[in-house]
């Protein structure tokens, strides 16, 4: 168990300051916005999520490529669901065993994209459980360093 006074996270350089105006976070997200790497539809995802990540201190220059991939996957998931809802998720094959309902190949792609999305959600702490794991003191390797 750590002894003594805990440091104030508000004084640590690089820690998110939740009391900063929203404009600061939007400006940070805009400064890192990769207009040349993403389509217009993917940039809409960026504009929605990047300011929130900036506010939480999770948007850094070296994370841009990973966040771009998140935006691509979110867009693909949306497009795949829209397409499958329009054409139906299954098709029927008739053979010697009678009628069989099979999933379209696009369903497998959607499932693969969902797994990628879920992994990226965990990396950025965008789900409640992932966010709890990113909080200070949750699994820090050297929490009890003073006791050695």
VMD Tcl script that builds the backbone (N, CA, C; Angstrom):
set m [mol new atoms 444]
animate dup $m
set s [atomselect $m all]
$s set {name element resname resid chain x y z} {
  {N N UNK 1 A 0.839 -1.164 0.000}
  {CA C UNK 1 A 0.000 0.000 0.000}
  {C C UNK 1 A 0.892 1.237 0.000}
  {N N UNK 2 A 0.528 2.212 -0.792}
  {CA C UNK 2 A 1.312 3.435 -0.896}
  {C C UNK 2 A 1.111 4.281 0.357}
  {N N UNK 3 A 2.187 4.908 0.799}
  {CA C UNK 3 A 2.112 5.764 1.978}
  {C C UNK 3 A 2.297 7.209 1.545}
  {N N UNK 4 A 1.806 8.084 2.359}
  {CA C UNK 4 A 1.988 9.499 2.074}
  {C C UNK 4 A 0.875 10.053 1.205}
  {N N UNK 5 A 1.067 11.293 0.847}
  {CA C UNK 5 A 0.056 11.988 0.080}
  {C C UNK 5 A 0.128 11.591 -1.380}
  {N N UNK 6 A -1.025 11.317 -1.981}
  {CA C UNK 6 A -1.081 11.012 -3.409}
  {C C UNK 6 A -0.904 12.304 -4.184}
  {N N UNK 7 A -0.289 12.190 -5.363}
  {CA C UNK 7 A -0.108 13.382 -6.181}
  {C C UNK 7 A -1.444 13.819 -6.746}
  {N N UNK 8 A -1.573 15.088 -7.007}
  {CA C UNK 8 A -2.780 15.618 -7.633}
  {C C UNK 8 A -2.620 15.477 -9.137}
  {N N UNK 9 A -3.529 14.755 -9.760}
  {CA C UNK 9 A -3.431 14.530 -11.201}
  {C C UNK 9 A -3.619 15.800 -12.002}
  {N N UNK 10 A -4.207 16.827 -11.410}
  {CA C UNK 10 A -4.405 18.072 -12.144}
  {C C UNK 10 A -3.084 18.812 -12.354}
  {N N UNK 11 A -2.056 18.467 -11.583}
  {CA C UNK 11 A -0.763 19.123 -11.728}
  {C C UNK 11 A 0.182 18.378 -12.659}
  {N N UNK 12 A -0.204 17.176 -13.084}
  {CA C UNK 12 A 0.665 16.366 -13.925}
  {C C UNK 12 A 0.571 16.849 -15.361}
  {N N UNK 13 A 1.694 17.087 -15.988}
  {CA C UNK 13 A 1.724 17.545 -17.365}
  {C C UNK 13 A 1.183 16.446 -18.267}
  {N N UNK 14 A 0.289 16.815 -19.193}
  {CA C UNK 14 A -0.257 15.858 -20.138}
  {C C UNK 14 A -1.539 15.186 -19.683}
  {N N UNK 15 A -1.929 15.404 -18.417}
  {CA C UNK 15 A -3.183 14.814 -17.951}
  {C C UNK 15 A -4.333 15.671 -18.460}
  {N N UNK 16 A -5.469 15.050 -18.787}
  {CA C UNK 16 A -6.596 15.813 -19.303}
  {C C UNK 16 A -7.155 16.760 -18.255}
  {N N UNK 17 A -7.513 17.909 -18.696}
  {CA C UNK 17 A -8.127 18.894 -17.824}
  {C C UNK 17 A -9.588 19.015 -18.231}
  {N N UNK 18 A -10.486 18.393 -17.485}
  {CA C UNK 18 A -11.888 18.351 -17.854}
  {C C UNK 18 A -12.564 19.708 -17.731}
  {N N UNK 19 A -11.929 20.659 -17.046}
  {CA C UNK 19 A -12.549 21.967 -16.906}
  {C C UNK 19 A -12.145 22.920 -18.028}
  {N N UNK 20 A -11.314 22.466 -18.957}
  {CA C UNK 20 A -10.952 23.297 -20.101}
  {C C UNK 20 A -12.170 23.471 -20.999}
  {N N UNK 21 A -12.263 24.591 -21.697}
  {CA C UNK 21 A -13.395 24.789 -22.601}
  {C C UNK 21 A -13.388 23.750 -23.728}
  {N N UNK 22 A -14.569 23.393 -24.177}
  {CA C UNK 22 A -14.710 22.402 -25.249}
  {C C UNK 22 A -13.954 22.843 -26.496}
  {N N UNK 23 A -13.860 24.136 -26.743}
  {CA C UNK 23 A -13.182 24.646 -27.930}
  {C C UNK 23 A -11.714 24.219 -27.974}
  {N N UNK 24 A -11.096 24.076 -26.821}
  {CA C UNK 24 A -9.702 23.651 -26.757}
  {C C UNK 24 A -9.568 22.224 -27.285}
  {N N UNK 25 A -10.495 21.376 -26.914}
  {CA C UNK 25 A -10.449 19.977 -27.343}
  {C C UNK 25 A -10.781 19.839 -28.822}
  {N N UNK 26 A -11.728 20.634 -29.287}
  {CA C UNK 26 A -12.071 20.628 -30.713}
  {C C UNK 26 A -10.880 21.119 -31.526}
  {N N UNK 27 A -10.191 22.136 -31.038}
  {CA C UNK 27 A -9.014 22.648 -31.740}
  {C C UNK 27 A -7.905 21.606 -31.784}
  {N N UNK 28 A -7.726 20.875 -30.698}
  {CA C UNK 28 A -6.718 19.806 -30.665}
  {C C UNK 28 A -7.064 18.723 -31.688}
  {N N UNK 29 A -8.340 18.331 -31.735}
  {CA C UNK 29 A -8.779 17.313 -32.694}
  {C C UNK 29 A -8.616 17.814 -34.130}
  {N N UNK 30 A -8.943 19.089 -34.359}
  {CA C UNK 30 A -8.806 19.660 -35.709}
  {C C UNK 30 A -7.348 19.750 -36.137}
  {N N UNK 31 A -6.463 20.013 -35.190}
  {CA C UNK 31 A -5.041 20.135 -35.540}
  {C C UNK 31 A -4.452 18.796 -35.972}
  {N N UNK 32 A -5.023 17.695 -35.496}
  {CA C UNK 32 A -4.537 16.357 -35.855}
  {C C UNK 32 A -5.395 15.684 -36.924}
  {N N UNK 33 A -6.434 16.367 -37.391}
  {CA C UNK 33 A -7.394 15.794 -38.347}
  {C C UNK 33 A -6.693 15.398 -39.648}
  {N N UNK 34 A -6.761 14.128 -40.019}
  {CA C UNK 34 A -6.066 13.644 -41.223}
  {C C UNK 34 A -6.944 13.731 -42.472}
  {N N UNK 35 A -7.148 14.929 -43.004}
  {CA C UNK 35 A -8.035 15.132 -44.149}
  {C C UNK 35 A -7.630 14.305 -45.358}
  {N N UNK 36 A -6.342 14.040 -45.521}
  {CA C UNK 36 A -5.859 13.319 -46.694}
  {C C UNK 36 A -5.934 11.794 -46.535}
  {N N UNK 37 A -6.176 11.291 -45.332}
  {CA C UNK 37 A -6.187 9.848 -45.086}
  {C C UNK 37 A -7.592 9.251 -45.030}
  {N N UNK 38 A -8.606 10.075 -44.793}
  {CA C UNK 38 A -9.959 9.576 -44.589}
  {C C UNK 38 A -10.937 10.165 -45.598}
  {N N UNK 39 A -11.985 9.403 -45.893}
  {CA C UNK 39 A -13.048 9.900 -46.757}
  {C C UNK 39 A -13.922 10.872 -45.965}
  {N N UNK 40 A -14.828 11.536 -46.650}
  {CA C UNK 40 A -15.722 12.473 -45.968}
  {C C UNK 40 A -16.577 11.765 -44.919}
  {N N UNK 41 A -17.061 10.575 -45.244}
  {CA C UNK 41 A -17.876 9.821 -44.284}
  {C C UNK 41 A -17.049 9.424 -43.061}
  {N N UNK 42 A -15.800 9.048 -43.276}
  {CA C UNK 42 A -14.926 8.676 -42.158}
  {C C UNK 42 A -14.538 9.902 -41.332}
  {N N UNK 43 A -14.409 11.048 -41.983}
  {CA C UNK 43 A -14.100 12.279 -41.251}
  {C C UNK 43 A -15.247 12.691 -40.331}
  {N N UNK 44 A -16.483 12.337 -40.699}
  {CA C UNK 44 A -17.611 12.621 -39.804}
  {C C UNK 44 A -17.462 11.844 -38.500}
  {N N UNK 45 A -16.982 10.603 -38.602}
  {CA C UNK 45 A -16.732 9.807 -37.403}
  {C C UNK 45 A -15.614 10.461 -36.595}
  {N N UNK 46 A -14.546 10.900 -37.272}
  {CA C UNK 46 A -13.434 11.584 -36.599}
  {C C UNK 46 A -13.952 12.805 -35.832}
  {N N UNK 47 A -14.767 13.627 -36.510}
  {CA C UNK 47 A -15.263 14.858 -35.891}
  {C C UNK 47 A -16.148 14.578 -34.684}
  {N N UNK 48 A -16.768 13.422 -34.653}
  {CA C UNK 48 A -17.626 13.061 -33.529}
  {C C UNK 48 A -16.813 12.547 -32.341}
  {N N UNK 49 A -15.778 11.745 -32.598}
  {CA C UNK 49 A -15.088 11.053 -31.509}
  {C C UNK 49 A -13.787 11.743 -31.067}
  {N N UNK 50 A -13.085 12.381 -31.977}
  {CA C UNK 50 A -11.765 12.953 -31.661}
  {C C UNK 50 A -11.803 14.021 -30.563}
  {N N UNK 51 A -12.766 14.973 -30.568}
  {CA C UNK 51 A -12.777 15.946 -29.467}
  {C C UNK 51 A -12.971 15.298 -28.093}
  {N N UNK 52 A -13.783 14.245 -28.031}
  {CA C UNK 52 A -13.981 13.547 -26.763}
  {C C UNK 52 A -12.687 12.873 -26.304}
  {N N UNK 53 A -11.978 12.258 -27.251}
  {CA C UNK 53 A -10.699 11.632 -26.891}
  {C C UNK 53 A -9.682 12.689 -26.471}
  {N N UNK 54 A -9.716 13.843 -27.118}
  {CA C UNK 54 A -8.810 14.937 -26.724}
  {C C UNK 54 A -9.110 15.385 -25.299}
  {N N UNK 55 A -10.385 15.476 -24.963}
  {CA C UNK 55 A -10.769 15.889 -23.613}
  {C C UNK 55 A -10.269 14.889 -22.574}
  {N N UNK 56 A -10.269 13.605 -22.936}
  {CA C UNK 56 A -9.831 12.565 -22.010}
  {C C UNK 56 A -8.320 12.364 -22.005}
  {N N UNK 57 A -7.607 13.113 -22.866}
  {CA C UNK 57 A -6.155 12.980 -22.941}
  {C C UNK 57 A -5.716 11.761 -23.731}
  {N N UNK 58 A -6.590 11.225 -24.585}
  {CA C UNK 58 A -6.269 10.011 -25.349}
  {C C UNK 58 A -6.052 10.280 -26.823}
  {N N UNK 59 A -5.987 11.525 -27.225}
  {CA C UNK 59 A -5.722 11.869 -28.623}
  {C C UNK 59 A -4.346 12.510 -28.702}
  {N N UNK 60 A -3.418 11.738 -29.203}
  {CA C UNK 60 A -2.042 12.208 -29.354}
  {C C UNK 60 A -1.619 11.966 -30.797}
  {N N UNK 61 A -0.594 12.672 -31.220}
  {CA C UNK 61 A -0.174 12.590 -32.622}
  {C C UNK 61 A 0.168 11.165 -33.044}
  {N N UNK 62 A 0.759 10.389 -32.161}
  {CA C UNK 62 A 1.144 9.034 -32.548}
  {C C UNK 62 A -0.036 8.051 -32.494}
  {N N UNK 63 A -1.218 8.510 -32.093}
  {CA C UNK 63 A -2.416 7.671 -32.115}
  {C C UNK 63 A -3.290 7.920 -33.336}
  {N N UNK 64 A -2.907 8.863 -34.185}
  {CA C UNK 64 A -3.756 9.256 -35.315}
  {C C UNK 64 A -4.037 8.082 -36.247}
  {N N UNK 65 A -3.018 7.287 -36.565}
  {CA C UNK 65 A -3.227 6.167 -37.482}
  {C C UNK 65 A -4.219 5.154 -36.900}
  {N N UNK 66 A -4.129 4.867 -35.632}
  {CA C UNK 66 A -5.055 3.923 -35.000}
  {C C UNK 66 A -6.472 4.496 -34.978}
  {N N UNK 67 A -6.598 5.788 -34.719}
  {CA C UNK 67 A -7.923 6.403 -34.719}
  {C C UNK 67 A -8.489 6.459 -36.140}
  {N N UNK 68 A -7.631 6.633 -37.139}
  {CA C UNK 68 A -8.086 6.574 -38.533}
  {C C UNK 68 A -8.669 5.195 -38.827}
  {N N UNK 69 A -8.004 4.165 -38.371}
  {CA C UNK 69 A -8.509 2.808 -38.592}
  {C C UNK 69 A -9.841 2.622 -37.875}
  {N N UNK 70 A -9.982 3.173 -36.688}
  {CA C UNK 70 A -11.262 3.122 -35.978}
  {C C UNK 70 A -12.357 3.766 -36.822}
  {N N UNK 71 A -12.069 4.929 -37.394}
  {CA C UNK 71 A -13.060 5.634 -38.222}
  {C C UNK 71 A -13.439 4.809 -39.443}
  {N N UNK 72 A -12.458 4.164 -40.063}
  {CA C UNK 72 A -12.740 3.314 -41.231}
  {C C UNK 72 A -13.633 2.137 -40.853}
  {N N UNK 73 A -13.327 1.500 -39.750}
  {CA C UNK 73 A -14.092 0.329 -39.327}
  {C C UNK 73 A -15.527 0.730 -38.965}
  {N N UNK 74 A -15.702 1.838 -38.277}
  {CA C UNK 74 A -17.044 2.301 -37.924}
  {C C UNK 74 A -17.859 2.552 -39.189}
  {N N UNK 75 A -17.237 3.170 -40.165}
  {CA C UNK 75 A -17.928 3.443 -41.430}
  {C C UNK 75 A -18.296 2.141 -42.144}
  {N N UNK 76 A -17.361 1.178 -42.200}
  {CA C UNK 76 A -17.637 -0.102 -42.856}
  {C C UNK 76 A -18.760 -0.850 -42.158}
  {N N UNK 77 A -18.767 -0.830 -40.827}
  {CA C UNK 77 A -19.844 -1.479 -40.078}
  {C C UNK 77 A -21.198 -0.871 -40.432}
  {N N UNK 78 A -21.247 0.434 -40.480}
  {CA C UNK 78 A -22.491 1.119 -40.810}
  {C C UNK 78 A -22.945 0.774 -42.233}
  {N N UNK 79 A -22.022 0.803 -43.182}
  {CA C UNK 79 A -22.357 0.484 -44.570}
  {C C UNK 79 A -22.810 -0.968 -44.720}
  {N N UNK 80 A -22.122 -1.886 -44.050}
  {CA C UNK 80 A -22.468 -3.300 -44.147}
  {C C UNK 80 A -23.847 -3.568 -43.554}
  {N N UNK 81 A -24.145 -2.965 -42.415}
  {CA C UNK 81 A -25.468 -3.172 -41.816}
  {C C UNK 81 A -26.577 -2.614 -42.712}
  {N N UNK 82 A -26.343 -1.445 -43.254}
  {CA C UNK 82 A -27.329 -0.841 -44.141}
  {C C UNK 82 A -27.578 -1.737 -45.360}
  {N N UNK 83 A -26.508 -2.251 -45.949}
  {CA C UNK 83 A -26.622 -3.129 -47.114}
  {C C UNK 83 A -27.356 -4.423 -46.758}
  {N N UNK 84 A -26.968 -5.045 -45.661}
  {CA C UNK 84 A -27.595 -6.315 -45.273}
  {C C UNK 84 A -29.062 -6.132 -44.891}
  {N N UNK 85 A -29.406 -5.019 -44.296}
  {CA C UNK 85 A -30.808 -4.757 -43.986}
  {C C UNK 85 A -31.636 -4.603 -45.264}
  {N N UNK 86 A -30.994 -4.089 -46.307}
  {CA C UNK 86 A -31.693 -3.884 -47.576}
  {C C UNK 86 A -31.873 -5.196 -48.349}
  {N N UNK 87 A -30.825 -6.040 -48.414}
  {CA C UNK 87 A -30.880 -7.247 -49.247}
  {C C UNK 87 A -31.176 -8.514 -48.462}
  {N N UNK 88 A -31.277 -8.435 -47.170}
  {CA C UNK 88 A -31.509 -9.569 -46.272}
  {C C UNK 88 A -30.177 -10.204 -45.880}
  {N N UNK 89 A -30.113 -10.673 -44.690}
  {CA C UNK 89 A -28.888 -11.214 -44.125}
  {C C UNK 89 A -28.630 -12.659 -44.537}
  {N N UNK 90 A -29.633 -13.323 -45.041}
  {CA C UNK 90 A -29.499 -14.733 -45.406}
  {C C UNK 90 A -30.006 -14.967 -46.821}
  {N N UNK 91 A -29.678 -16.136 -47.347}
  {CA C UNK 91 A -30.240 -16.597 -48.621}
  {C C UNK 91 A -30.554 -18.077 -48.469}
  {N N UNK 92 A -31.377 -18.592 -49.363}
  {CA C UNK 92 A -31.847 -19.974 -49.272}
  {C C UNK 92 A -31.206 -20.791 -50.382}
  {N N UNK 93 A -30.700 -21.963 -50.015}
  {CA C UNK 93 A -30.141 -22.924 -50.967}
  {C C UNK 93 A -31.011 -24.170 -50.895}
  {N N UNK 94 A -31.435 -24.643 -52.057}
  {CA C UNK 94 A -32.238 -25.862 -52.107}
  {C C UNK 94 A -31.397 -26.972 -52.710}
  {N N UNK 95 A -31.303 -28.068 -52.031}
  {CA C UNK 95 A -30.515 -29.198 -52.497}
  {C C UNK 95 A -31.130 -30.496 -52.029}
  {N N UNK 96 A -30.347 -31.536 -52.017}
  {CA C UNK 96 A -30.880 -32.841 -51.628}
  {C C UNK 96 A -31.297 -32.904 -50.159}
  {N N UNK 97 A -30.782 -31.983 -49.372}
  {CA C UNK 97 A -31.165 -31.919 -47.955}
  {C C UNK 97 A -32.315 -30.944 -47.714}
  {N N UNK 98 A -32.935 -30.485 -48.769}
  {CA C UNK 98 A -34.041 -29.540 -48.638}
  {C C UNK 98 A -33.526 -28.107 -48.637}
  {N N UNK 99 A -34.339 -27.232 -48.097}
  {CA C UNK 99 A -33.971 -25.811 -48.041}
  {C C UNK 99 A -33.039 -25.553 -46.863}
  {N N UNK 100 A -31.977 -24.831 -47.144}
  {CA C UNK 100 A -31.042 -24.431 -46.088}
  {C C UNK 100 A -30.864 -22.925 -46.145}
  {N N UNK 101 A -30.923 -22.301 -44.994}
  {CA C UNK 101 A -30.701 -20.864 -44.901}
  {C C UNK 101 A -29.231 -20.634 -44.559}
  {N N UNK 102 A -28.609 -19.798 -45.357}
  {CA C UNK 102 A -27.186 -19.526 -45.147}
  {C C UNK 102 A -26.977 -18.016 -45.002}
  {N N UNK 103 A -25.979 -17.679 -44.235}
  {CA C UNK 103 A -25.616 -16.269 -44.098}
  {C C UNK 103 A -24.878 -15.811 -45.340}
  {N N UNK 104 A -25.129 -14.577 -45.705}
  {CA C UNK 104 A -24.395 -13.996 -46.830}
  {C C UNK 104 A -22.920 -13.840 -46.444}
  {N N UNK 105 A -22.025 -13.871 -47.437}
  {CA C UNK 105 A -20.590 -13.660 -47.138}
  {C C UNK 105 A -20.329 -12.304 -46.480}
  {N N UNK 106 A -21.170 -11.335 -46.781}
  {CA C UNK 106 A -21.002 -10.000 -46.196}
  {C C UNK 106 A -21.181 -10.025 -44.672}
  {N N UNK 107 A -21.952 -11.003 -44.191}
  {CA C UNK 107 A -22.149 -11.138 -42.740}
  {C C UNK 107 A -20.828 -11.512 -42.069}
  {N N UNK 108 A -20.067 -12.390 -42.703}
  {CA C UNK 108 A -18.757 -12.763 -42.152}
  {C C UNK 108 A -17.829 -11.552 -42.121}
  {N N UNK 109 A -17.885 -10.718 -43.164}
  {CA C UNK 109 A -17.064 -9.510 -43.184}
  {C C UNK 109 A -17.489 -8.545 -42.089}
  {N N UNK 110 A -18.794 -8.421 -41.896}
  {CA C UNK 110 A -19.305 -7.561 -40.832}
  {C C UNK 110 A -18.827 -8.056 -39.473}
  {N N UNK 111 A -18.869 -9.365 -39.257}
  {CA C UNK 111 A -18.402 -9.924 -37.984}
  {C C UNK 111 A -16.913 -9.670 -37.779}
  {N N UNK 112 A -16.124 -9.796 -38.840}
  {CA C UNK 112 A -14.692 -9.522 -38.741}
  {C C UNK 112 A -14.440 -8.051 -38.426}
  {N N UNK 113 A -15.179 -7.166 -39.087}
  {CA C UNK 113 A -15.050 -5.732 -38.804}
  {C C UNK 113 A -15.483 -5.420 -37.375}
  {N N UNK 114 A -16.518 -6.120 -36.889}
  {CA C UNK 114 A -16.954 -5.888 -35.521}
  {C C UNK 114 A -15.849 -6.262 -34.532}
  {N N UNK 115 A -15.158 -7.361 -34.788}
  {CA C UNK 115 A -14.050 -7.760 -33.903}
  {C C UNK 115 A -12.941 -6.707 -33.920}
  {N N UNK 116 A -12.640 -6.149 -35.086}
  {CA C UNK 116 A -11.640 -5.079 -35.172}
  {C C UNK 116 A -12.110 -3.859 -34.390}
  {N N UNK 117 A -13.390 -3.505 -34.570}
  {CA C UNK 117 A -13.951 -2.354 -33.870}
  {C C UNK 117 A -13.855 -2.556 -32.361}
  {N N UNK 118 A -14.212 -3.755 -31.898}
  {CA C UNK 118 A -14.189 -4.033 -30.462}
  {C C UNK 118 A -12.783 -3.923 -29.893}
  {N N UNK 119 A -11.805 -4.376 -30.648}
  {CA C UNK 119 A -10.417 -4.266 -30.222}
  {C C UNK 119 A -9.997 -2.801 -30.116}
  {N N UNK 120 A -10.367 -1.991 -31.110}
  {CA C UNK 120 A -10.008 -0.569 -31.088}
  {C C UNK 120 A -10.755 0.174 -29.983}
  {N N UNK 121 A -11.992 -0.216 -29.718}
  {CA C UNK 121 A -12.744 0.382 -28.604}
  {C C UNK 121 A -11.986 0.171 -27.300}
  {N N UNK 122 A -11.455 -1.028 -27.120}
  {CA C UNK 122 A -10.686 -1.321 -25.913}
  {C C UNK 122 A -9.394 -0.534 -25.838}
  {N N UNK 123 A -8.749 -0.348 -26.969}
  {CA C UNK 123 A -7.483 0.390 -26.995}
  {C C UNK 123 A -7.666 1.858 -26.620}
  {N N UNK 124 A -8.781 2.447 -27.072}
  {CA C UNK 124 A -9.029 3.861 -26.786}
  {C C UNK 124 A -9.871 4.077 -25.533}
  {N N UNK 125 A -10.317 3.009 -24.893}
  {CA C UNK 125 A -11.128 3.149 -23.689}
  {C C UNK 125 A -12.503 3.713 -23.974}
  {N N UNK 126 A -13.117 3.297 -25.084}
  {CA C UNK 126 A -14.405 3.853 -25.487}
  {C C UNK 126 A -15.605 3.062 -24.977}
  {N N UNK 127 A -15.378 2.028 -24.227}
  {CA C UNK 127 A -16.460 1.265 -23.605}
  {C C UNK 127 A -16.329 1.437 -22.092}
  {N N UNK 128 A -17.429 1.308 -21.368}
  {CA C UNK 128 A -17.355 1.524 -19.910}
  {C C UNK 128 A -16.297 0.671 -19.209}
  {N N UNK 129 A -16.237 -0.607 -19.519}
  {CA C UNK 129 A -15.252 -1.469 -18.853}
  {C C UNK 129 A -13.831 -1.094 -19.250}
  {N N UNK 130 A -13.632 -0.768 -20.521}
  {CA C UNK 130 A -12.298 -0.370 -20.983}
  {C C UNK 130 A -11.879 0.951 -20.353}
  {N N UNK 131 A -12.839 1.855 -20.185}
  {CA C UNK 131 A -12.527 3.145 -19.565}
  {C C UNK 131 A -12.149 2.978 -18.099}
  {N N UNK 132 A -12.857 2.096 -17.401}
  {CA C UNK 132 A -12.508 1.841 -15.991}
  {C C UNK 132 A -11.095 1.292 -15.886}
  {N N UNK 133 A -10.694 0.461 -16.828}
  {CA C UNK 133 A -9.348 -0.107 -16.812}
  {C C UNK 133 A -8.264 0.912 -17.082}
  {N N UNK 134 A -8.633 2.039 -17.691}
  {CA C UNK 134 A -7.645 3.070 -18.015}
  {C C UNK 134 A -7.501 4.112 -16.910}
  {N N UNK 135 A -8.377 4.075 -15.920}
  {CA C UNK 135 A -8.325 5.066 -14.855}
  {C C UNK 135 A -7.086 4.864 -14.005}
  {N N UNK 136 A -6.625 5.927 -13.449}
  {CA C UNK 136 A -5.447 5.884 -12.593}
  {C C UNK 136 A -5.683 4.957 -11.415}
  {N N UNK 137 A -4.700 4.124 -11.130}
  {CA C UNK 137 A -4.787 3.219 -10.001}
  {C C UNK 137 A -5.410 1.884 -10.336}
  {N N UNK 138 A -5.860 1.705 -11.558}
  {CA C UNK 138 A -6.462 0.441 -11.961}
  {C C UNK 138 A -5.407 -0.430 -12.612}
  {N N UNK 139 A -4.769 -1.239 -11.839}
  {CA C UNK 139 A -3.794 -2.154 -12.386}
  {C C UNK 139 A -2.434 -1.541 -12.648}
  {N N UNK 140 A -2.143 -0.401 -12.023}
  {CA C UNK 140 A -0.817 0.179 -12.191}
  {C C UNK 140 A 0.221 -0.762 -11.608}
  {N N UNK 141 A 1.265 -1.011 -12.357}
  {CA C UNK 141 A 2.281 -1.961 -11.950}
  {C C UNK 141 A 3.001 -1.511 -10.677}
  {N N UNK 142 A 3.204 -0.205 -10.514}
  {CA C UNK 142 A 4.009 0.268 -9.403}
  {C C UNK 142 A 3.178 1.020 -8.356}
  {N N UNK 143 A 1.903 0.644 -8.203}
  {CA C UNK 143 A 1.078 1.260 -7.162}
  {C C UNK 143 A 1.709 1.138 -5.791}
  {N N UNK 144 A 2.221 -0.039 -5.484}
  {CA C UNK 144 A 2.757 -0.304 -4.154}
  {C C UNK 144 A 4.267 -0.239 -4.119}
  {N N UNK 145 A 4.858 0.606 -4.930}
  {CA C UNK 145 A 6.300 0.682 -5.045}
  {C C UNK 145 A 6.943 1.104 -3.724}
  {N N UNK 146 A 6.230 1.960 -2.975}
  {CA C UNK 146 A 6.794 2.461 -1.710}
  {C C UNK 146 A 6.934 1.344 -0.666}
  {N N UNK 147 A 6.191 0.257 -0.810}
  {CA C UNK 147 A 6.221 -0.777 0.221}
  {C C UNK 147 A 7.424 -1.706 0.081}
  {N N UNK 148 A 8.214 -1.560 -0.981}
  {CA C UNK 148 A 9.391 -2.438 -1.162}
  {C C UNK 148 A 10.563 -1.989 -0.354}
}
mol reanalyze $m
mol bondsrecalc $m
mol representation Tube
mol addrep $m
